[in-house]
Amino acid sequence: MYQNSMDNSPGIDFNTPALKKYRSLRFLKDRLARWGVASGGLGVIVAILLIFFYLLYEVLPLFNRAEITRVASYPSALTFVDEPVATKKAPIFLAVEEQAEVAMQAEASGNLRFFSSQTGEWLQNELLPIPAGNEVVRVVRDAAGSNLMAAGLTNGEVILFDQGYRITWPDDRRKITPEVSYPYERQPFAIKDFSAPVAQLAISDGEEKLLMAASSNNHLVMEVVHKEADFLTESITVEQQSVTLPVISGLSAQGGLDIRRLLIDPEQTWLYVLSGSNQLTVINISDIDRPYIHETLNLTAKGVDVTTMTFLLGGVSLLVGDSEGNIAQWFMVREDGRLNLHNIRSFSLGSDPIDKIVPEHRRKGFLASDVKGQVGLYYTTANRSLLVEPLAAGRIDQMAVAPRGNYLILASQGETQFLKIDNEHPEISWSALWGKVWYESYNQPDYIWQSSASNNDFEPKLSLMPLSFGTLKAAFYAMLLAAPLAICAAIYTAYFMAPGMRRKVKPVIELMEALPTVILGFLAGLWLAPLIENQLVGIFALLLFVPAGILMFAFAWDGLPATIRHRIPDGMQAGLLVPVVLLSGALAMSLSSSLELWLFDGDMRTWLTTELGIPYDQRNALVVGLAMGFAVIPTIFSIAEDAIFSVPRHLTYGSLALGATPWQTLTRVVLLTASPGIFSALMIGMGRAVGETMIVLMATGNTPIMDANIFEGMRTLAANIAVEMPESEVGSSHYRILFLAALVLFLFTFVVNTAAEMVRHRLRKKYSSL
């Protein structure tokens, strides 16, 4: 009927070709706009999902389980020797080179046999220069990853040799050639007062001296080989010195406790002597002329025997295996100015006695085996038991792990197994990422981020807590400055300011957002930070002088005659405060030195440190708060101002008509109606502050510490990614941890924005009836 009435209306034709074409074109534009908006929204959602899934793709390998798979199994290399079966003995020592292609086993005859780790094929023999009629009874390595080894003989002498590999590329094919050299002397070193076989042996090679500790018939001695290098010929002159060690209670050649293990730390400070069932004696050898017993303790409870002991990579931690299938990590902790050994954490392999512990060469992980052939893979810092599998039918004679930690070779009951270890990221666990971890040489557990160092002995510290704390700290101080200023400015601009002045002020504030953050960070680091350091009292005086100046001006303005006050149009009075704020600020900064001299004896930073115990760093959270707050203010202001200005005028006029004052109308009508938009502005500003990179990167010391002190720096998740991503190895744990940090940042902003949207909808629903 409506269509017919239009068609029959006199003088107006709505179906002319031009109008039909116009309606068709408008309909097409509406459909295109609707589909364009929908496609754009879906595109944003798809882009966010793709980012999320890509981050997840890079992070998930961190949590893959470790696996050990058998690559090859063959009779032990000794079966290739044409000698009577009765004379064959299990290998004394087993090692494998970095590429895991060549393995070496040391035999009692002094022969070093090199063979293919994958096939067992014999490659080369090297015979140690042992005196006739003697055998090798023990072979030890200097430290995990070191090529220097020592062989103890039946006559009490020691041979030092270096076992290495030369890689060549004949015909573009890799060839690994074993090499054995003698860095000191080819002849064995004689140990003072030793004539019986070397029962236990330990060595530690340093820049200036080599230490050798040995025991025979419970007689403990230590030899020092002093080294002096000739800079012209590069030859090394050695001088041997015997050291008199303190007497360990309970040791006796006629009986009593037996010395079962000797270890010397790489820093040549401690000699660890394991004797009896579980007694450890720690001897301080930092001064070789006056060694003394530092402490004596029991490593296990009564009735539990220590079965093996070795160093973890770096020589700081002791790994102690016992008869109940447990492995404990011990290291020195300073208490009341004194270092003492502490049991830090323990791992369990089962219920059978631990037989061997083999540390990895480049990580703080290790493998352990028990007397029944069960092998466990562990990582100390993450406190993870990665894998436990039975790899042999009985006791394992010798076991070695490749320097890269990706292959394992073990000899047991005449059979040698070559196994592949898939264990790319053992450093990661929930406790290592988010809990306090007791790192080596630290006095207590702590949250620490330190991803790299200059040597392979370094223990990675990958706690995300300091970075997350720094992110929230930077955002908090930025919002502490930005939120009140931006919201109050938005209220005044949208509600009280004259329209003409608003049209000038609003674009100027919004134009601040176009300023690149790298420029703000540059100014904050090179100009603002030194200014705050030199004018610290003046900065705090601004908090008193500026409000006081505004109040005094307001009081004076209120006392002026009405004829003068009315000359300024309503809403334009704010312009008069600009010179007041500038003059008050200039007065505060000019009085900074005088106030500092009067209140803090001329140095506020020293007063903060000495009197209050608050350290001061030049690039700190205060600088970040000011700089990042300046960057966040335009975002919050623009959205909040639009929300307040968009409140329907009939609500304002109705409130005023009912007798409410402008202030009552603002607080009870305008702000409640605009609250969803104001809340959105705050959340978007918070998201901007959380994700900010360049300002934090340039305006703080980038120290990943957990300290709420406003005068200390921090490191945020975003800044950490920017700093360390270019230096990380693709696919490494460090690389994937940085992607995990990005995922944490992504999820944090997603959760905050989702919660903000829910709150905004509730506010809109609650106050939509106004």
Steps between C-alpha positions, in 0.01 A plus 500: 500500500785736583661433164171565320454825690841614386433392146164688497632814672440802279801681355771272646637205311734280712554252220675716250805336340731741682355421843496127428865521396580702814325249726673209330839669533439585864390143569817372335713739705327392819564135422862568410552703816337228711710228342813717521453565870422133563803389297723747682378376837548137399843589362602649833378190684681270255820705531487480879437125485790453257730693734384287792548170314842605371616586850358170622681318217833644612434440870360144505837328428618627839272250668581193289597194701853365487557175310784251467504276192751229417697569183740206503613212716814292447753294695743710698811617317715264707371206295706630204822429688674172434564404858375223731149557630617447857726807484231737374381761746220755500606849383628735768376816330267583212461824305347623175591806290272792414362366172426166673676314217814385682518347846800422719543246772798470732623152590703374792791431263534874436354472153259771384275337246309722258207351315188600309227573750228388258651175371773408748754486216858538621665824386822563690706407806718721717716346771573705809870508601462285811805330649537130427318270733243763600132545427252785506266471798309828471434767236341835593410813307595850612141631474188441295583609147877508555739292285768471770507160668711320754577129526603352836737203480566197717842640605344818642593726209267718289501568126340820374378498141273707280248315286373703204377472145605666175234557234599511132295502178668284234281474189238714681440225754551549869781297651559489874850398605568427868806660652673434831753752629690559823475867605751466785736206476480170322650326801271418795490731801625338818281548807694553822509196729288298254599153390165320516228528232312828481163431658339842453607792284388856424654777290428868438687701238518878536686779329787503747506154652373145473378319810502123538350329804545126541453230759651159550442276799309789660806722465387837359744733324482794263754607241521848347651548155593866459497619138708773346453581132771646278340773287758462224513123458155432654659211689382421851740438787356300787609468861345239727427565868354270764234638731450381855128453555333504842425167660145377451359332807418134458746427219759235564706267285440223757121539489221748559341718237596450135545789256242435232502813285707813444391819322669839445285791389605694185574813706753292700347610829353177636615140523210265572590169666229235529584238758315222679135450417397865480762730656612797290799708604539838333859628497573862411796498259483863381836548674700190414753581769237492777211270411246435775183303557207732434222267613409135540146377453291195425343504154226248577296383793621222725476161328508650148832471317641738241567292188644760260584869485597739222485863393222658303613713206704792633623326812281703736250228585560149627275219378478228764340162431400270784398140566128582497493622141511874570728768355550818703642832383725682746681832470655768719267759655618799700346525846612758756811571296601132471461258210339166576380213286123473470276232355303704245280247319467128444401268217386139509590222257335216687578285800827342384843649577631765265804371313611778264431870444606665174460881470422667169781708350306818419189500718411451863358157428629154575432130450504242776488120498433246772641152555220340296562701183223757539597846373347834593533838331474812719540877493597670823393865462150412381485221763377260232515123476482485122514127435554166673552188284668160536778500239701197606428156645750552782761736636640746248882486483558841343277777369575820307288781357591703192603863565182623331289278725330334203658154507583243767737208483517232765683171547345218698579129517704490179247703300520864396187702429483823305185700579351828384372744762219734399514760774507845344356714778557350846536844663127565500263416783223681681721556803787636289269744319278624781638374831801584710805297398810440706778566251862400549698722739188695606415529868132425453239428232407801291332623181776579249525556126848458352487315173864495391859544610852479358571133581338160462495438875231765542171398658216663298252683720173528310241619748228706336392649832744797497393586145131473578551703816693763305221517241236563766727741686559713192130497412402586858720809524402611151131466582555669837601811310287468187161385632418793735631764262336355190161432663484840672608675181234308306231598753590867491543514123175321420278646773629837616719641224364748247439346156744735329779413740415128484544503124858617554600300808371156399693472169820623668481228768411234244794615288731392786416139412670540163837558669714185444569312822864460402531880519335500842735224615800689365396817682421308818835322507729785401319809631228413753696243705799731570259789565308301763825382659633855531166662592341218704379731777358742243305218333332413829454868581287526185240285675463774764574821314275449198182407695572778749547748217172397337310530830650841573410622154147363537462679834633823351280463193194449715580825686514708184203727413231335294553749219852368450411133537211523256724632226631146459238283323380189685715200426804707405636546852725197464726697269587729790647207690772434241732779619416412863612139449815609315596755766431258785709232327784744435496610864513138621795417274687818592469423871613137452861554612402711800237249614743211455764679706250587771314169526752235388839653575559565132453148363157337493623184324756431773236570765262252335768232494652550845198604703217308333696221334348584160755470216483749216565416135510779243274316252215389717125449520440871565656588165299226329181612671542860381604411145257215445223689677553783251460247217186339649315824589380578143347151461306513826405866454365462147276200571379628837430849365295360212303284742422794732423739217265243343270490805159621368439864581141438609636304799720792601229761444241290682726463803574871510130581454414286800727713719824303496825696495743454209726296728212275613397458138855404410548244778151346502398513136780574255777282646266207564369513145850533356653241737520220237702727271719629784570144613587400143738795480680391814531140382628601156749731668607217729547272200713767335712531814542123538610455140729803481853411394723789394439733793568225755797381297667841493387655827583221747811308590336183361578317821263204550450543874191474717495823699201732536735791577413790270869593485606160363482384140333196354477292185170427333394205288483711185839665560660165577378356171635801312839478674565126488322371190778614260759315709313174553570188299202398288332195648690515829336502841583868536334574165183313590489653848486842336202382296349373824546849645319640195221246553472599867476865395241410237289301747529772763367768266234261373376421850508866606314612189245221533436588864480867407244428229288302745513782755421754229190306392382479860548873547318577177211274599486647849499867398323477163171594666624846602 
